[in-house]
Amino acid sequence: MIGKLIGQKYMTIAKSWVPTMTFWGTTGGVALVYFTDWRVILDYVPYINGKFKKDE
C-alpha cells in the first residue's frame, strides 16, 4: 500500500537507508544516555533498576 502511495523507486531507496538510519538512531540513543544523567534513563530498564537501589 505504501509502495503505491510513494512509488516503487522511492520505496527501494527507503529500504536501502534502513540499516544506516538504524545505526545512527542507535548511536544517538547511546549518546543521549551517555551525555545525560544515565541513572534517570536506566531506572526504567527492569533488570538494571534492581541493581541500583537507594539506601534510604
C-alpha positions, 0 to 999 in steps of 0.5 A: 500500500505504501509502495503505491502511495510513494512509488516503487523507486522511492520505496527501494531507496527507503529500504536501502537507508534502513540499516544506516538510519538504524545505526545512527538512531542507535548511536544517538540513543547511546549518546543521549544516555551517555551525555545525560544523567544515565541513572534517570534513563536506566531506572526504567530498564527492569533488570538494571533498576534492581541493581541500583537501589537507594539506601534510604 
